[in-house]
Structure formats: C-alpha cells, structure tokens
C-alpha cells in the first residue's frame, strides 16, 4: 500500500468561523457518511484531514468490521478525524475501485484483519504504521480499469433488478385494487 496507495494526511487548518463536514465510514463496506457539519470552533481537541474523491478510506477502529470505502464526488472537501486513514491511490499503479474490490475478497480482508492486532473490538485497531505494509495485487492499470468498467456494469444490473423488484411490489397492489374495486372489466 505504501507504493500503490500511500497514506496521506492533508491537514486542515481549522478556522473558528468556517464550517467543516466530518465523515465516518460505515461497516460492512457500506460507504462513507457525513457525520456532522460544525463550525471550526467546535473542534477543540481533534485534528482534521481533508478527503478527496477517489481516496481509499479506512476507519482504523472498525476496519476489522469492513469499514472501508472509496470517497465519491460528494465527499470531496469533507474531513476525517485522526481515526480515518486516507490513502491516495497512485493512478499509474492502481484504481480505487480495483483496490476496494480486492479488500472485499477473503484474501484482501484477511490482510486487514491480520494487520489489526488485538482480540476484541476496541483493541483491533488498524494502525497508520501497519496499513502501508499491506501487500496488494497490481495487475496492469488497463486491466484494473477494464475490471472497474465490468464492476460498474454489474452494479447497474443490480440497480435495475432492485428497481424492477420495487416496481413489481407497487404494481401488484395497484392491479389488485383496480380489479377488486370494479375498475377492470371482464372480457
């Protein structure tokens, strides 16, 4: 990771009157969420670090529970506290989508757990010193981009299927209402 997606700390110089949106990472690969927006004056003890689109973000406290995500366009300009480990993917070596897919595999996730020592939740912290030592596969970038396009098509198919299922859920009650309320005429 140190070469492919090095850990970056883009320190925020907190201004008391400016508002900052702080992020968190949901467990089970459920993405980044915007925790809160507060004036800088409310951040009395913690450091903040800028997040950019395409960053691979790990919650160091919950990475063992799959709290890993890729920052999207709407996350640009948000900030993570010191518990959010942001890695800037080197576009000559990897793509964020490919690395994220790798960490979703048994092998990739095992490397996260293996670099998060401890036996219980509070002690299974992925440290900023261990994260850069994780080894990741790096096929040619063009192959990774092809893989990302394939993943996008698969996601599009899943979205269509989910939307169709929702349409059917609403269509059937509407049809039954029409039939039983005399709206449909028998032939």
Order of alpha helices (4+ residues) and beta strands (2+ residues): beta-beta-beta-beta-beta-beta-beta-beta-alpha-alpha-alpha-alpha
